[in-house]
Amino acid sequence: MPQPDLIPTPAGPALAPRYHEAPPPPEPKPAGSPAFPPPGTEPIAGPTFPDPGTGPVAGPAFPDPEATPSTSPPDGTPPDAAGPVPVPLPRNPYLRLFARPGAKAFTAGNLIARLPVGMFGVSAVIMIAAAYDSYALAGAVTATGMAAGAVTAPWIARLVDRYGQARVAVPATAYAALGHLVLLLCVHGGAPVWALFVTTALTATAPNTGGMSRARWAHLLSGRPDELHTANAFEQAADELCYMLGPVIAAFLCSALFPEAGTLTAAVLFLGGMLLFTAQRATEPPVAPRTAAGSPLRRPGMAPLLVVFLATGAVFGSMEVGALAFVDGPVAGPVLALQAAGSCAAGLLYGRARRTVRLRTCLAAMSVLMTVPFLAASTGSLLALAGGLLVAGMATAPTMVTGMGLVQRMTPPSQLNEGMTLAVTALLGGIAAGSAIGGWTADHAPFAAFGFLVPAAAAALALALCAATGVGGRGTGHDRSPEPV
């Protein structure tokens, strides 16, 4: 068997420890013994090795003055990961806009609810014309619904400001969707003509979906004029997209399925999108306390601005009728959609700009660009007209973004929905007037392209009204946000 290992100790040879037992305490020295062991009994000098399994040799008891103190946390986490590292924001202003919590959710719901706005009119015309064989009746019923909505929209917006979006918009949307479904049943059942006019008035409770979305951005981006400008540009591009896709989707559903399919789908999307939008309560603007302030119409500069919006709406209405009368065929819709496409693209580019321009400058550009369709139509080329409408549409979104920004600056936060709804109502009134003037001009025009002079004249009128009233000048609004150039 192997011999045990012996090591010298002051008391004599002893067994070397093989395990991790604590060494026995030294024996007490007898009285009078020397302080040092006698020669030949001291331990043999040599390197000290740790016992197997005991780990590395312990370091010095005192810290090394040359050593750098460690900044790592006690748990061994690296210093860079000890705290939250800020994530850099995207450089793209639109990506930075939607990086805010809740922005994507409420925008998605609002877009779903906003798309039917461009579907209801076309769907009603196709549905009524198919059942009663009269486009005149279909147009009259649709115009009645628009007129009723123009009257009630400011009141609905005032209730939204006073009681909150979710509390008012959901029942108002449900009531409007029910009105569209009742109109569908009346048309499908062949109800008397007077019933159609009464029923379409029930749809007048529809809230201003775009205005509520803009109000949320104004609440989330308070004190950030550059980001609010980007948000307004996105909202205008979304409006153009919905007005461009809505009629196309409605016409496809009514022709591919059955005449009532467009109205039915639009009603479902309207109510479902509004429920999704209002469910995002974290981004909903708080209800402002009631004040003695009257209508936003009494705000300085608001009435002249609405008159400018009225003339601007006439540009859009007359351009639409003039283009449809000139093309007069199945390609009229796609050609006219190019104007909305140009406006959508220009709006997104305008939103990336760090500085805005004045409303007068936008209207001046619109007055010039609205002459392009007339020049293109004078050549008789459909391709040239398509390009002219695309170019002319590029003046729409910047003008509307700047105008809506003025409305936001003029209107107190407690009346923001009402102020923007008044602007939309003025636009709709201008669109109706422009459509009527454009239709009469198309019937009595001395040559085919003459109808395109109406939108150019309406744009010049809007510019003249803006210059005469001074709306949009320096100092406009209730805040001190940076002035446009």
KOLKOLVO-522358 format. One record per residue (C-alpha): x, y, z. Coordinates in steps of 0.02 Angstrom, whole numbers. Each point is the difference from the previous one (the first is absolute). Layout:
<recs>
x,y,z
X,Y,Z
...
</recs>
This chain:
<recs>
x,y,z
0,0,0
61,178,-27
92,84,140
-85,150,80
70,172,-41
90,84,144
35,183,20
112,79,134
-87,101,135
66,87,157
-65,-148,101
77,-128,-116
-49,-96,-158
-187,-7,-35
-115,-69,-133
-34,117,-145
-185,47,-18
-82,-88,-146
-172,78,22
-67,170,48
0,-23,186
51,150,101
178,-20,65
12,-40,185
40,147,113
184,16,48
49,-73,166
37,129,135
183,29,27
69,-41,172
56,142,107
175,56,-32
9,-72,-175
88,109,-131
-102,114,-112
75,-85,-154
11,-185,-33
168,-81,23
112,-16,-152
-49,-142,-115
-182,-1,52
-67,147,-106
-110,-43,-151
85,-34,-164
-10,152,-113
-79,-28,-171
-147,40,-106
-171,-23,75
-128,-95,-103
-184,-6,36
-82,-159,48
-89,-89,-141
-172,77,-29
28,153,110
8,124,-148
128,136,-31
115,69,132
-75,148,93
66,168,-53
76,132,113
-104,63,146
23,183,-50
-51,74,-168
131,33,-130
24,189,-14
35,-18,-188
-163,-94,-32
-146,92,-82
-158,-7,104
-140,-99,-82
-162,86,-48
-97,-159,-31
-155,-33,104
11,-133,136
-91,-127,-108
135,7,-134
-102,95,-130
110,101,-118
-1,187,34
-83,42,-168
-147,-114,39
-24,58,179
-135,127,-47
-125,24,-143
84,53,-160
-102,132,-94
-57,-60,-170
39,127,-137
-154,68,-89
-17,-29,-188
56,139,-113
-155,-14,-108
-129,121,74
-145,-118,-36
85,-148,83
40,113,147
-182,53,4
-66,-177,14
132,-51,127
-110,82,132
-100,-124,105
-176,-25,-64
24,99,-162
-10,-150,-115
-154,-71,83
-109,155,-6
59,42,-176
-47,-174,-64
-174,11,75
-27,174,-67
53,-48,-176
-123,-144,1
-138,117,56
52,136,-124
2,-110,-155
-192,-14,-8
-12,190,-15
53,-21,-180
-112,-152,-24
-172,55,60
-36,127,-138
46,-110,-147
-84,-152,79
-163,96,27
-1,65,-179
27,-173,-75
-123,-82,119
-142,126,-28
29,15,-187
-8,-189,-20
-164,-14,97
-92,157,-62
86,23,-169
33,184,34
168,80,26
-88,165,35
-88,-77,149
160,-82,58
93,165,-8
-139,93,90
-7,-126,142
190,3,19
3,191,-1
-135,2,135
106,-110,112
152,111,-27
-98,157,39
-71,-75,160
174,-55,52
69,175,-30
-130,70,119
22,-128,139
189,-28,-9
49,154,103
-123,-48,136
67,-178,7
177,69,9
-50,116,143
-68,-149,97
163,-94,-32
99,146,72
-114,12,150
-22,-184,47
145,-92,-83
26,-99,-160
-48,-173,62
-156,59,90
-73,92,-151
79,-74,-157
-52,-181,31
-188,30,17
4,132,-138
87,-122,-118
-119,-141,46
-149,111,-36
73,54,-168
42,-179,-50
-178,-50,46
-65,139,-112
100,-67,-147
-67,-176,31
-179,65,9
28,92,-165
64,-163,-73
-157,-92,56
-113,137,-69
85,-6,-169
0,-190,-4
-185,-5,45
-51,136,-125
-58,126,131
-81,164,-56
117,137,-57
-38,112,148
58,-139,117
172,6,-78
19,185,39
-59,-24,179
112,-151,27
158,80,-69
-19,139,128
27,-131,136
180,-19,-58
41,180,46
69,-46,172
164,-65,-70
145,80,96
151,78,-83
123,-145,7
145,97,-75
-26,143,122
5,-117,150
163,-76,-59
77,172,-24
-60,48,175
95,-149,71
159,52,-87
-21,177,63
-16,-68,177
148,-120,-14
114,126,-86
-43,154,101
148,120,-5
82,-93,-146
-50,100,-156
117,-92,-118
-68,-171,46
-178,65,-4
32,63,-176
56,-174,-50
-155,-77,80
-115,121,-91
86,-42,-164
-27,-186,31
-183,30,41
-26,96,-162
86,-138,-98
-114,-126,86
-152,104,-51
57,-1,-181
32,-187,6
-174,-36,71
-86,113,-127
100,-84,-137
-28,-182,52
-175,16,73
-96,28,-162
101,-134,-90
-36,-130,135
-184,49,7
-22,-12,-189
86,-169,-3
-107,-73,139
-163,65,-75
40,-67,-173
83,-165,49
-121,-53,138
-167,91,11
-51,185,-2
-18,11,189
172,-78,36
90,167,4
-115,78,129
-1,-157,107
190,-15,2
24,185,34
-119,-4,149
92,-148,77
170,81,-26
-62,166,69
-64,-72,163
141,-126,22
136,127,-32
-78,125,120
-10,-132,138
185,-40,-26
46,185,-4
-93,49,158
65,-153,93
173,83,6
-40,103,154
182,37,43
17,120,-147
-172,81,14
7,186,38
-66,42,174
-166,86,11
30,185,26
-105,89,131
-147,98,-66
36,182,-33
-105,151,-44
83,10,-171
-123,-2,-143
16,-82,-169
173,-3,-81
-79,108,-134
23,145,119
188,-24,8
97,137,-90
39,-52,-178
-106,-158,2
-144,65,-108
116,65,-139
94,-164,3
-162,-98,-24
-42,110,-149
169,-46,-74
-39,-184,33
-166,24,-90
88,64,-156
130,-138,14
-138,-132,5
-68,72,-162
168,-41,-80
-18,-184,44
-184,-15,-49
17,86,-168
159,-96,-44
-86,-167,31
-152,42,-106
106,77,-137
112,-153,-12
-148,-121,-3
-86,102,-136
158,10,-106
48,-184,10
-178,-73,5
44,-184,2
58,-145,109
174,74,16
-68,159,81
18,-72,175
184,-52,-16
45,164,-86
-84,101,136
85,-107,134
167,68,-61
-43,167,76
-22,-83,171
161,-98,-28
96,160,-33
-73,81,154
43,-151,108
181,-2,-59
20,188,21
-76,-8,174
124,-132,58
146,101,-70
-67,158,79
-8,-88,167
187,-37,-7
40,185,-20
64,83,157
-81,167,-42
-174,40,-62
-58,139,-114
-142,121,16
-175,-36,-63
16,143,-124
153,-83,-78
-90,-167,-14
-151,80,-83
113,92,-122
81,-165,-49
-173,-78,-17
-57,142,-114
146,-34,-116
-12,-191,2
-188,-1,-31
32,71,-172
100,-154,-49
-154,-113,-29
-77,134,-113
159,9,-104
13,-190,-6
-183,-23,-47
18,130,-139
119,-120,-89
-138,-132,-9
115,-134,70
-66,-108,140
177,-42,54
43,184,13
-157,30,105
49,-141,117
170,79,26
-79,171,24
-117,-65,136
147,-84,87
95,165,3
-151,102,52
-35,-119,144
169,39,76
-66,169,57
-147,-74,97
80,-83,151
124,140,46
-143,126,-8
-113,-107,110
139,-40,124
41,184,20
-183,47,14
-39,-133,131
154,54,96
-73,175,6
-164,-69,66
94,-91,139
92,159,47
-156,108,-1
-112,-120,97
17,-30,188
40,-180,46
-171,-20,82
-84,35,-169
122,-81,-120
-119,-130,-72
-133,132,-30
123,118,-84
66,-131,-121
-176,-62,-37
-50,178,-48
146,2,-122
-55,-167,-75
-179,64,-13
61,154,-95
98,-113,-117
-152,-110,-33
-106,154,-36
131,59,-123
8,-171,-82
-189,0,-23
3,176,-75
148,-42,-111
-85,-158,-62
-156,97,-47
98,137,-89
112,-127,-85
-149,-101,-60
-86,154,-74
162,53,-83
26,-172,-75
-173,6,-80
22,176,-72
188,1,-36
52,68,-170
136,-133,-11
42,-159,96
143,66,106
-95,155,56
-62,-86,158
177,-5,71
1,189,12
-123,-9,146
121,-80,126
136,121,-54
-118,146,30
-53,-70,169
182,-17,54
32,181,-51
-154,52,100
65,-91,154
168,87,-18
-84,170,-17
-107,-30,155
152,-55,100
98,154,-52
-145,119,31
-42,-65,174
180,-29,55
-42,-172,67
151,-107,39
115,148,33
120,20,143
-74,-9,172
-147,-108,-56
-57,-120,134
-10,-13,188
173,-71,27
176,56,-37
57,-144,-108
130,39,-133
-69,102,-143
3,-71,-176
111,80,-129
</recs>
